Amino acid sequence: MSVTVRNEVKEAPTGGRRLLLGLSGGPTDPGLQTHLDRWGESRLRGVRLIDELDGAGLVGHGGAWFPVATKWRSVASASRRRPVVVANGAESEPASRKDALLLSHAPHLVLDGLVLAADALGAHQAIVYVPAANIPVVEAAIGERRARRLDPIAIEIAEAPDAFLAGQESAVVNALSGRRDAVPSFVALTPIRERGVVGRPTLVQNVETLAHVALIARFGATWFRQVGTPENPGTMLLTVNAHGGPEIVEAVLGSSLRLATGISTEELAHASGILLGGYGGGWVSPNVFGDLVVSEKAARRAGATLGAGVVALLPRDVCPLAEMADVVRYMQGQGAGQCGPCDHGLAELADTLERVAYGGSGGPGTDRILEICNLVDGRGACRHPDGVARFVRSGLGVFADEAASHQRRGHCSQTRAVRMLPAAKIVRRRLVSRA
Amino acid sequence: MSRWTLELVIDPIACDGRGVCAEMLPERIELDRWGFPIVDGAEIVPAIVDHAVRAVRSCPRQAIHLVERRC
């Protein structure tokens, strides 16, 4: 456990740049020495750390926004068997890149958080679950820590498959238990916290959340609350798809979402809608977006969710119906095919939206589409169908004029053939290569 | 004082849409257009507990559960 570190207690960062401190656009050094020089060592652990996480009001940043301290306590009290802790970096949402950036910039913050969780919960196994592309950087970081005997527990790595549902909590558990593919199971009657990886109580926590834990263990809850508002403390990473390629920003919770994402009023004026939370998220109009603050509650009130922090701006010259149809087709293809209503419903939803987007005038009306949304919502083992229903419902609200125009004239005024969202590109490629 | 109520929960992975449950408990379960059960979320009151238990027992996939919930 002992490492020689000069200046054991480091100064806490004062602004809203925390997880991304030291990232300047140039090459970043994910090495252990840089990490220790920048952050020093953790002060708090065990039950005191859990209390501190509670005081900080830290919530999960994988999309579910569940209070971290509550989750840790429920794993700790689930059974007498020693739990498994998992750092979930699957980031299977195609429009999200923040976890990959965090892992390449600050892998040791994530690993610190995982080891702190393992220690606080008395875990017997700690696993980092990431896509193949992120394995080298995590492997190198684990190697450095092992060489310096930093951790009392051996950290393992497991590869997350490239599939939308691979990061879903029960899918992670199934993948790590080795009995099934990375597909969800029905956990309403036996929660993961009680029976997870190989039947042990299990904590599955997003990698960004664990990085926040690592900082709270150093600087405490009061520091964590220095930015943000009492209801929305701290910062969160956002993946902004607005100015070309995806950009990652660290946003202060409770601040203006538009300013945090660096979207200008002019860019907003050229947008027809903004997608929040990714393909299981929801659309908001440019006007609504302009007034939003970085808060899950605010996003929910607007019919969307911040989810895992995706913000994607749809330019006015792109057909939103085609975009929606492609995303829903992608989501249908990414379903696990386990639950009847989701399996049948998403296929019907994708067919119907494609008829509206590409099938000429007189196609199905929005009432028909909303009826299918109602039939799939809440009827799967996981929230995959619920997310698609929210995506479509909110889209039909924001793009009501375009939908009506498709119904009447077979198209809308937005005719650019380019697809904007990454999943849509994937689907288009498949459609083209199939033809 | 907390109270316990009985609720029907369907395991959508186990369910393959045979529809037996809807025959056993039509007052609470209907089938969607693909043949999968939609459960009315209302409490299973004492008067229909016997019917609910019959619906649970008759499912060939054991996909329907009667669970107690604190409310």
Interface residues (C-beta under 8 A of the other chain):
Chain A: S185 F186 A188 L189 Q338 C339 G340 P341 C342 H344 G345 L375 R379 G380 A381
Chain B: V9 D11 P12 I13 A14 C15 D16 G17 D32 R33 W34 G35 F36 I38 H65 V67
